[in-house]
Amino acid sequence: MDFKKLFDFLEALAKNNSKLWMDNNRKRYREIREEFILWLDDVDQTLAGLDQYYYPTPGKKGINRINNNLMFHPNKPVYKDHFGAGLDKAPGTGDFYIQIGINESLLAGGIWRPEPKALRSIRDAIDYNGEELLKIINKESFKTSFGSLYVDEKLKSAPKGFTKEHPYLDLLQHKSFGVVYPLTKEQVLSDDFKESIIDVYKEMLPFRRYLNNALTV
């Protein structure tokens, strides 16, 4: 994958973020998108060899649309400033997310604002065995890679059905359960970018397994 070509396209798109410009550059976009899909296929196959429970996700299935949803976000530009894709995503579970963009590139994983039933399942798992989750996220290498859980929105009090004295109250208050590994442009352009993805995937795996088990068991 020629990521420099991808960055160059996104920079040009950001300066000319309109349907007219995209229509005039549609061939260029499709070539880069197809190359990105083939790269995702390769990453998908590599990650599948690391985990027996990996859920194969071809690049064409995992890649996100580059169009912003203007119906719900009318003030956003017509097109995104990044290419993104979710891999290792079985139905009803979280994914391993890859985003390559001009303003933000990252690797992420977990569950983003799950539906009430799924959120309750995660909280029940924490109630039953929050110690295991704490052990995972407090591991030194995990903290070095991700810091802590990504803070999206948190309750100010205990969730319904739990007391404010609960030993894992801080975890229960989260509305999203995810972690993020920021990427620099230099990392994306480096020859060992794929190896970096593998390392992050492995470090994130116990955390993602914990959440996915909570959603499927």
Steps between C-alpha positions, in 0.01 A plus 500: 500500500635839400391699805670814373264494202210450742608797713546718191147417385348578839684832521370598157149389597512705822579813295222427251238323707211490257310252288612682186867452586443136593313435175795643308742284697289186528747282312784606730285432805395155380860399429611599851193340659564173316864503605395563861254208482774267373724617783220433750461149354865434572476635856180300556668175394802572718292573810289190438815294555553651845168411665293187461185701574574767239198587286615536137403838361598565137608856426197568281274409793701678765564832328284796598339746262696818442178704492395668822141440611367852447151401611619467860800734474400776256790725600769250406682508164361284222793258525713370785869583534596135548460143385369268771417133538386256767656153501441192716137592549258217566131600513411660830860558611760774486765530233867578446489839332761652269488866400746674271442874465666835455389633838488176698621147443440232761434140594209439734283226638210431729134600510389855413175603669337154502125457502342473849482118494865467398608764751319311774679178400837673531410647837378160621836352399680773695275438798581128484871528427619858478830391649594332173433817300702708745787256470493540121486879487749549784768287333803721446533427128127567452526838674808586296314424177157646576521700821159417642149437373383758249270740682196575288215557745475383859216491746535729799340242727462123511310332214154370576524177696844576648593682819734797525713287733568243228872410489508546122281810488746694285485232229123466524452871434645480150258515206766389251774244552786561263869574471693704244855479373595825319713474188733759354529554128858375524384172652248446221763568235765282664602162360401323822148644524340158464715363784383790718139410426566139601658609829208727586245235403666248733514747788135589455373146457435402867300822547291437189447135593371603842242731344399261225457216747273725703288557190485143375511268803 
